[in-house]
Each structure stands twice: as structure tokens, then as C-alpha cells.
Amino acid sequence: MKRLTSLVSGLVIAAAVLSAAYGAYWYVSAEQIKGGIAGWAEDLRARATEVEYQDVRVSGFPYWLNVTVDGLR
């Protein structure tokens, strides 16, 4: 019985660690997307192209990285 309890505890801990790691990965990916869009806009502005946007939102956790750019002109 002790061995079964140890196995279950180990699996629960492993699942918690993997979930936390995936959540961190998703968050970092979302921030990189936001930074990439900001960099893209700066590159266009440096080439004298007018580009404006109000907000960049990334949603869709846990399965997707859905990007919404509000007020893009």
C-alpha cells in the first residue's frame, strides 16, 4: 500500500510540475508575440511607414495563442 501511495504522490507532483512549466511556457510565448509585434511596428516606422495600434492581446490559454490587435492602422 505504501508503494501505491508513493506512486500516486509522485504522479500528482509530476503533473503539477508539468502544468506549471507549460503555463510558464505559454506566458513567455505570449509576451514574445507582443514584443515581436511591437518590434515589427517600430521597423515599419523606421522605414517611414505609418503604423498605429491601440492594444495587442494574446488569449487562448491553454491550447492556443490567439492574437488580437486593436485599432491597427
Phi and psi restraints in degrees (range 20) as a CNS / XPLOR table:
assign (resid 1 and name C) (resid 2 and name N)
       (resid 2 and name CA) (resid 2 and name C) 1.0 -62.9 20.0 2
assign (resid 2 and name N) (resid 2 and name CA)
       (resid 2 and name C) (resid 3 and name N) 1.0 -37.4 20.0 2
assign (resid 2 and name C) (resid 3 and name N)
       (resid 3 and name CA) (resid 3 and name C) 1.0 -65.2 20.0 2
assign (resid 3 and name N) (resid 3 and name CA)
       (resid 3 and name C) (resid 4 and name N) 1.0 -40.0 20.0 2
assign (resid 3 and name C) (resid 4 and name N)
       (resid 4 and name CA) (resid 4 and name C) 1.0 -65.0 20.0 2
assign (resid 4 and name N) (resid 4 and name CA)
       (resid 4 and name C) (resid 5 and name N) 1.0 -42.0 20.0 2
assign (resid 4 and name C) (resid 5 and name N)
       (resid 5 and name CA) (resid 5 and name C) 1.0 -63.1 20.0 2
assign (resid 5 and name N) (resid 5 and name CA)
       (resid 5 and name C) (resid 6 and name N) 1.0 -41.4 20.0 2
assign (resid 5 and name C) (resid 6 and name N)
       (resid 6 and name CA) (resid 6 and name C) 1.0 -64.5 20.0 2
assign (resid 6 and name N) (resid 6 and name CA)
       (resid 6 and name C) (resid 7 and name N) 1.0 -40.4 20.0 2
assign (resid 6 and name C) (resid 7 and name N)
       (resid 7 and name CA) (resid 7 and name C) 1.0 -64.6 20.0 2
assign (resid 7 and name N) (resid 7 and name CA)
       (resid 7 and name C) (resid 8 and name N) 1.0 -46.4 20.0 2
assign (resid 7 and name C) (resid 8 and name N)
       (resid 8 and name CA) (resid 8 and name C) 1.0 -64.0 20.0 2
assign (resid 8 and name N) (resid 8 and name CA)
       (resid 8 and name C) (resid 9 and name N) 1.0 -43.5 20.0 2
assign (resid 8 and name C) (resid 9 and name N)
       (resid 9 and name CA) (resid 9 and name C) 1.0 -60.7 20.0 2
assign (resid 9 and name N) (resid 9 and name CA)
       (resid 9 and name C) (resid 10 and name N) 1.0 -41.8 20.0 2
assign (resid 9 and name C) (resid 10 and name N)
       (resid 10 and name CA) (resid 10 and name C) 1.0 -63.8 20.0 2
assign (resid 10 and name N) (resid 10 and name CA)
       (resid 10 and name C) (resid 11 and name N) 1.0 -40.6 20.0 2
assign (resid 10 and name C) (resid 11 and name N)
       (resid 11 and name CA) (resid 11 and name C) 1.0 -67.1 20.0 2
assign (resid 11 and name N) (resid 11 and name CA)
       (resid 11 and name C) (resid 12 and name N) 1.0 -40.1 20.0 2
assign (resid 11 and name C) (resid 12 and name N)
       (resid 12 and name CA) (resid 12 and name C) 1.0 -64.6 20.0 2
assign (resid 12 and name N) (resid 12 and name CA)
       (resid 12 and name C) (resid 13 and name N) 1.0 -43.2 20.0 2
assign (resid 12 and name C) (resid 13 and name N)
       (resid 13 and name CA) (resid 13 and name C) 1.0 -64.3 20.0 2
assign (resid 13 and name N) (resid 13 and name CA)
       (resid 13 and name C) (resid 14 and name N) 1.0 -42.9 20.0 2
assign (resid 13 and name C) (resid 14 and name N)
       (resid 14 and name CA) (resid 14 and name C) 1.0 -62.9 20.0 2
assign (resid 14 and name N) (resid 14 and name CA)
       (resid 14 and name C) (resid 15 and name N) 1.0 -41.9 20.0 2
assign (resid 14 and name C) (resid 15 and name N)
       (resid 15 and name CA) (resid 15 and name C) 1.0 -63.7 20.0 2
assign (resid 15 and name N) (resid 15 and name CA)
       (resid 15 and name C) (resid 16 and name N) 1.0 -39.9 20.0 2
assign (resid 15 and name C) (resid 16 and name N)
       (resid 16 and name CA) (resid 16 and name C) 1.0 -66.1 20.0 2
assign (resid 16 and name N) (resid 16 and name CA)
       (resid 16 and name C) (resid 17 and name N) 1.0 -41.8 20.0 2
assign (resid 16 and name C) (resid 17 and name N)
       (resid 17 and name CA) (resid 17 and name C) 1.0 -66.0 20.0 2
assign (resid 17 and name N) (resid 17 and name CA)
       (resid 17 and name C) (resid 18 and name N) 1.0 -44.5 20.0 2
assign (resid 17 and name C) (resid 18 and name N)
       (resid 18 and name CA) (resid 18 and name C) 1.0 -64.5 20.0 2
assign (resid 18 and name N) (resid 18 and name CA)
       (resid 18 and name C) (resid 19 and name N) 1.0 -39.3 20.0 2
assign (resid 18 and name C) (resid 19 and name N)
       (resid 19 and name CA) (resid 19 and name C) 1.0 -63.9 20.0 2
assign (resid 19 and name N) (resid 19 and name CA)
       (resid 19 and name C) (resid 20 and name N) 1.0 -44.1 20.0 2
assign (resid 19 and name C) (resid 20 and name N)
       (resid 20 and name CA) (resid 20 and name C) 1.0 -64.2 20.0 2
assign (resid 20 and name N) (resid 20 and name CA)
       (resid 20 and name C) (resid 21 and name N) 1.0 -40.4 20.0 2
assign (resid 20 and name C) (resid 21 and name N)
       (resid 21 and name CA) (resid 21 and name C) 1.0 -65.3 20.0 2
assign (resid 21 and name N) (resid 21 and name CA)
       (resid 21 and name C) (resid 22 and name N) 1.0 -40.9 20.0 2
assign (resid 21 and name C) (resid 22 and name N)
       (resid 22 and name CA) (resid 22 and name C) 1.0 -67.2 20.0 2
assign (resid 22 and name N) (resid 22 and name CA)
       (resid 22 and name C) (resid 23 and name N) 1.0 -39.8 20.0 2
assign (resid 22 and name C) (resid 23 and name N)
       (resid 23 and name CA) (resid 23 and name C) 1.0 -60.4 20.0 2
assign (resid 23 and name N) (resid 23 and name CA)
       (resid 23 and name C) (resid 24 and name N) 1.0 -42.3 20.0 2
assign (resid 23 and name C) (resid 24 and name N)
       (resid 24 and name CA) (resid 24 and name C) 1.0 -65.4 20.0 2
assign (resid 24 and name N) (resid 24 and name CA)
       (resid 24 and name C) (resid 25 and name N) 1.0 -41.9 20.0 2
assign (resid 24 and name C) (resid 25 and name N)
       (resid 25 and name CA) (resid 25 and name C) 1.0 -60.0 20.0 2
assign (resid 25 and name N) (resid 25 and name CA)
       (resid 25 and name C) (resid 26 and name N) 1.0 -44.8 20.0 2
assign (resid 25 and name C) (resid 26 and name N)
       (resid 26 and name CA) (resid 26 and name C) 1.0 -62.9 20.0 2
assign (resid 26 and name N) (resid 26 and name CA)
       (resid 26 and name C) (resid 27 and name N) 1.0 -44.0 20.0 2
assign (resid 26 and name C) (resid 27 and name N)
       (resid 27 and name CA) (resid 27 and name C) 1.0 -63.0 20.0 2
assign (resid 27 and name N) (resid 27 and name CA)
       (resid 27 and name C) (resid 28 and name N) 1.0 -45.7 20.0 2
assign (resid 27 and name C) (resid 28 and name N)
       (resid 28 and name CA) (resid 28 and name C) 1.0 -62.8 20.0 2
assign (resid 28 and name N) (resid 28 and name CA)
       (resid 28 and name C) (resid 29 and name N) 1.0 -41.8 20.0 2
assign (resid 28 and name C) (resid 29 and name N)
       (resid 29 and name CA) (resid 29 and name C) 1.0 -61.4 20.0 2
assign (resid 29 and name N) (resid 29 and name CA)
       (resid 29 and name C) (resid 30 and name N) 1.0 -42.3 20.0 2
assign (resid 29 and name C) (resid 30 and name N)
       (resid 30 and name CA) (resid 30 and name C) 1.0 -62.7 20.0 2
assign (resid 30 and name N) (resid 30 and name CA)
       (resid 30 and name C) (resid 31 and name N) 1.0 -41.7 20.0 2
assign (resid 30 and name C) (resid 31 and name N)
       (resid 31 and name CA) (resid 31 and name C) 1.0 -66.8 20.0 2
assign (resid 31 and name N) (resid 31 and name CA)
       (resid 31 and name C) (resid 32 and name N) 1.0 -36.1 20.0 2
assign (resid 31 and name C) (resid 32 and name N)
       (resid 32 and name CA) (resid 32 and name C) 1.0 -66.7 20.0 2
assign (resid 32 and name N) (resid 32 and name CA)
       (resid 32 and name C) (resid 33 and name N) 1.0 -36.9 20.0 2
assign (resid 32 and name C) (resid 33 and name N)
       (resid 33 and name CA) (resid 33 and name C) 1.0 -63.1 20.0 2
assign (resid 33 and name N) (resid 33 and name CA)
       (resid 33 and name C) (resid 34 and name N) 1.0 -47.0 20.0 2
assign (resid 33 and name C) (resid 34 and name N)
       (resid 34 and name CA) (resid 34 and name C) 1.0 -59.0 20.0 2
assign (resid 34 and name N) (resid 34 and name CA)
       (resid 34 and name C) (resid 35 and name N) 1.0 -44.0 20.0 2
assign (resid 34 and name C) (resid 35 and name N)
       (resid 35 and name CA) (resid 35 and name C) 1.0 -65.1 20.0 2
assign (resid 35 and name N) (resid 35 and name CA)
       (resid 35 and name C) (resid 36 and name N) 1.0 -36.9 20.0 2
assign (resid 35 and name C) (resid 36 and name N)
       (resid 36 and name CA) (resid 36 and name C) 1.0 -65.6 20.0 2
assign (resid 36 and name N) (resid 36 and name CA)
       (resid 36 and name C) (resid 37 and name N) 1.0 -39.0 20.0 2
assign (resid 36 and name C) (resid 37 and name N)
       (resid 37 and name CA) (resid 37 and name C) 1.0 -67.2 20.0 2
assign (resid 37 and name N) (resid 37 and name CA)
       (resid 37 and name C) (resid 38 and name N) 1.0 -41.7 20.0 2
assign (resid 37 and name C) (resid 38 and name N)
       (resid 38 and name CA) (resid 38 and name C) 1.0 -62.4 20.0 2
assign (resid 38 and name N) (resid 38 and name CA)
       (resid 38 and name C) (resid 39 and name N) 1.0 -40.9 20.0 2
assign (resid 38 and name C) (resid 39 and name N)
       (resid 39 and name CA) (resid 39 and name C) 1.0 -65.4 20.0 2
assign (resid 39 and name N) (resid 39 and name CA)
       (resid 39 and name C) (resid 40 and name N) 1.0 -40.0 20.0 2
assign (resid 39 and name C) (resid 40 and name N)
       (resid 40 and name CA) (resid 40 and name C) 1.0 -61.1 20.0 2
assign (resid 40 and name N) (resid 40 and name CA)
       (resid 40 and name C) (resid 41 and name N) 1.0 -43.8 20.0 2
assign (resid 40 and name C) (resid 41 and name N)
       (resid 41 and name CA) (resid 41 and name C) 1.0 -64.2 20.0 2
assign (resid 41 and name N) (resid 41 and name CA)
       (resid 41 and name C) (resid 42 and name N) 1.0 -40.3 20.0 2
assign (resid 41 and name C) (resid 42 and name N)
       (resid 42 and name CA) (resid 42 and name C) 1.0 -65.0 20.0 2
assign (resid 42 and name N) (resid 42 and name CA)
       (resid 42 and name C) (resid 43 and name N) 1.0 -40.2 20.0 2
assign (resid 42 and name C) (resid 43 and name N)
       (resid 43 and name CA) (resid 43 and name C) 1.0 -60.5 20.0 2
assign (resid 43 and name N) (resid 43 and name CA)
       (resid 43 and name C) (resid 44 and name N) 1.0 -43.1 20.0 2
assign (resid 43 and name C) (resid 44 and name N)
       (resid 44 and name CA) (resid 44 and name C) 1.0 -65.0 20.0 2
assign (resid 44 and name N) (resid 44 and name CA)
       (resid 44 and name C) (resid 45 and name N) 1.0 -40.8 20.0 2
assign (resid 44 and name C) (resid 45 and name N)
       (resid 45 and name CA) (resid 45 and name C) 1.0 -64.4 20.0 2
assign (resid 45 and name N) (resid 45 and name CA)
       (resid 45 and name C) (resid 46 and name N) 1.0 -34.8 20.0 2
assign (resid 45 and name C) (resid 46 and name N)
       (resid 46 and name CA) (resid 46 and name C) 1.0 -66.5 20.0 2
assign (resid 46 and name N) (resid 46 and name CA)
       (resid 46 and name C) (resid 47 and name N) 1.0 -23.8 20.0 2
assign (resid 46 and name C) (resid 47 and name N)
       (resid 47 and name CA) (resid 47 and name C) 1.0 -96.1 20.0 2
assign (resid 47 and name N) (resid 47 and name CA)
       (resid 47 and name C) (resid 48 and name N) 1.0 17.2 20.0 2
assign (resid 47 and name C) (resid 48 and name N)
       (resid 48 and name CA) (resid 48 and name C) 1.0 65.5 20.0 2
assign (resid 48 and name N) (resid 48 and name CA)
       (resid 48 and name C) (resid 49 and name N) 1.0 28.7 20.0 2
assign (resid 48 and name C) (resid 49 and name N)
       (resid 49 and name CA) (resid 49 and name C) 1.0 -101.4 20.0 2
assign (resid 49 and name N) (resid 49 and name CA)
       (resid 49 and name C) (resid 50 and name N) 1.0 129.0 20.0 2
assign (resid 49 and name C) (resid 50 and name N)
       (resid 50 and name CA) (resid 50 and name C) 1.0 -78.6 20.0 2
assign (resid 50 and name N) (resid 50 and name CA)
       (resid 50 and name C) (resid 51 and name N) 1.0 125.5 20.0 2
assign (resid 50 and name C) (resid 51 and name N)
       (resid 51 and name CA) (resid 51 and name C) 1.0 -144.5 20.0 2
assign (resid 51 and name N) (resid 51 and name CA)
       (resid 51 and name C) (resid 52 and name N) 1.0 132.9 20.0 2
assign (resid 51 and name C) (resid 52 and name N)
       (resid 52 and name CA) (resid 52 and name C) 1.0 -138.5 20.0 2
assign (resid 52 and name N) (resid 52 and name CA)
       (resid 52 and name C) (resid 53 and name N) 1.0 148.8 20.0 2
assign (resid 52 and name C) (resid 53 and name N)
       (resid 53 and name CA) (resid 53 and name C) 1.0 -152.0 20.0 2
assign (resid 53 and name N) (resid 53 and name CA)
       (resid 53 and name C) (resid 54 and name N) 1.0 155.3 20.0 2
assign (resid 53 and name C) (resid 54 and name N)
       (resid 54 and name CA) (resid 54 and name C) 1.0 -91.8 20.0 2
assign (resid 54 and name N) (resid 54 and name CA)
       (resid 54 and name C) (resid 55 and name N) 1.0 -45.6 20.0 2
assign (resid 54 and name C) (resid 55 and name N)
       (resid 55 and name CA) (resid 55 and name C) 1.0 -154.5 20.0 2
assign (resid 55 and name N) (resid 55 and name CA)
       (resid 55 and name C) (resid 56 and name N) 1.0 148.1 20.0 2
assign (resid 55 and name C) (resid 56 and name N)
       (resid 56 and name CA) (resid 56 and name C) 1.0 -119.4 20.0 2
assign (resid 56 and name N) (resid 56 and name CA)
       (resid 56 and name C) (resid 57 and name N) 1.0 124.1 20.0 2
assign (resid 56 and name C) (resid 57 and name N)
       (resid 57 and name CA) (resid 57 and name C) 1.0 -120.9 20.0 2
assign (resid 57 and name N) (resid 57 and name CA)
       (resid 57 and name C) (resid 58 and name N) 1.0 137.9 20.0 2
assign (resid 57 and name C) (resid 58 and name N)
       (resid 58 and name CA) (resid 58 and name C) 1.0 -118.1 20.0 2
assign (resid 58 and name N) (resid 58 and name CA)
       (resid 58 and name C) (resid 59 and name N) 1.0 125.6 20.0 2
assign (resid 58 and name C) (resid 59 and name N)
       (resid 59 and name CA) (resid 59 and name C) 1.0 -133.9 20.0 2
assign (resid 59 and name N) (resid 59 and name CA)
       (resid 59 and name C) (resid 60 and name N) 1.0 -176.4 20.0 2
assign (resid 59 and name C) (resid 60 and name N)
       (resid 60 and name CA) (resid 60 and name C) 1.0 106.9 20.0 2
assign (resid 60 and name N) (resid 60 and name CA)
       (resid 60 and name C) (resid 61 and name N) 1.0 4.8 20.0 2
assign (resid 60 and name C) (resid 61 and name N)
       (resid 61 and name CA) (resid 61 and name C) 1.0 -59.0 20.0 2
assign (resid 61 and name N) (resid 61 and name CA)
       (resid 61 and name C) (resid 62 and name N) 1.0 134.8 20.0 2
assign (resid 61 and name C) (resid 62 and name N)
       (resid 62 and name CA) (resid 62 and name C) 1.0 -102.3 20.0 2
assign (resid 62 and name N) (resid 62 and name CA)
       (resid 62 and name C) (resid 63 and name N) 1.0 -8.2 20.0 2
assign (resid 62 and name C) (resid 63 and name N)
       (resid 63 and name CA) (resid 63 and name C) 1.0 -95.8 20.0 2
assign (resid 63 and name N) (resid 63 and name CA)
       (resid 63 and name C) (resid 64 and name N) 1.0 -26.2 20.0 2
assign (resid 63 and name C) (resid 64 and name N)
       (resid 64 and name CA) (resid 64 and name C) 1.0 -129.8 20.0 2
assign (resid 64 and name N) (resid 64 and name CA)
       (resid 64 and name C) (resid 65 and name N) 1.0 162.6 20.0 2
assign (resid 64 and name C) (resid 65 and name N)
       (resid 65 and name CA) (resid 65 and name C) 1.0 -119.3 20.0 2
assign (resid 65 and name N) (resid 65 and name CA)
       (resid 65 and name C) (resid 66 and name N) 1.0 85.7 20.0 2
assign (resid 65 and name C) (resid 66 and name N)
       (resid 66 and name CA) (resid 66 and name C) 1.0 -88.5 20.0 2
assign (resid 66 and name N) (resid 66 and name CA)
       (resid 66 and name C) (resid 67 and name N) 1.0 124.3 20.0 2
assign (resid 66 and name C) (resid 67 and name N)
       (resid 67 and name CA) (resid 67 and name C) 1.0 -107.8 20.0 2
assign (resid 67 and name N) (resid 67 and name CA)
       (resid 67 and name C) (resid 68 and name N) 1.0 129.9 20.0 2
assign (resid 67 and name C) (resid 68 and name N)
       (resid 68 and name CA) (resid 68 and name C) 1.0 -123.4 20.0 2
assign (resid 68 and name N) (resid 68 and name CA)
       (resid 68 and name C) (resid 69 and name N) 1.0 125.0 20.0 2
assign (resid 68 and name C) (resid 69 and name N)
       (resid 69 and name CA) (resid 69 and name C) 1.0 -111.6 20.0 2
assign (resid 69 and name N) (resid 69 and name CA)
       (resid 69 and name C) (resid 70 and name N) 1.0 113.6 20.0 2
assign (resid 69 and name C) (resid 70 and name N)
       (resid 70 and name CA) (resid 70 and name C) 1.0 -90.0 20.0 2
assign (resid 70 and name N) (resid 70 and name CA)
       (resid 70 and name C) (resid 71 and name N) 1.0 139.9 20.0 2
assign (resid 70 and name C) (resid 71 and name N)
       (resid 71 and name CA) (resid 71 and name C) 1.0 67.9 20.0 2
assign (resid 71 and name N) (resid 71 and name CA)
       (resid 71 and name C) (resid 72 and name N) 1.0 31.7 20.0 2
assign (resid 71 and name C) (resid 72 and name N)
       (resid 72 and name CA) (resid 72 and name C) 1.0 -73.1 20.0 2
assign (resid 72 and name N) (resid 72 and name CA)
       (resid 72 and name C) (resid 73 and name N) 1.0 125.3 20.0 2
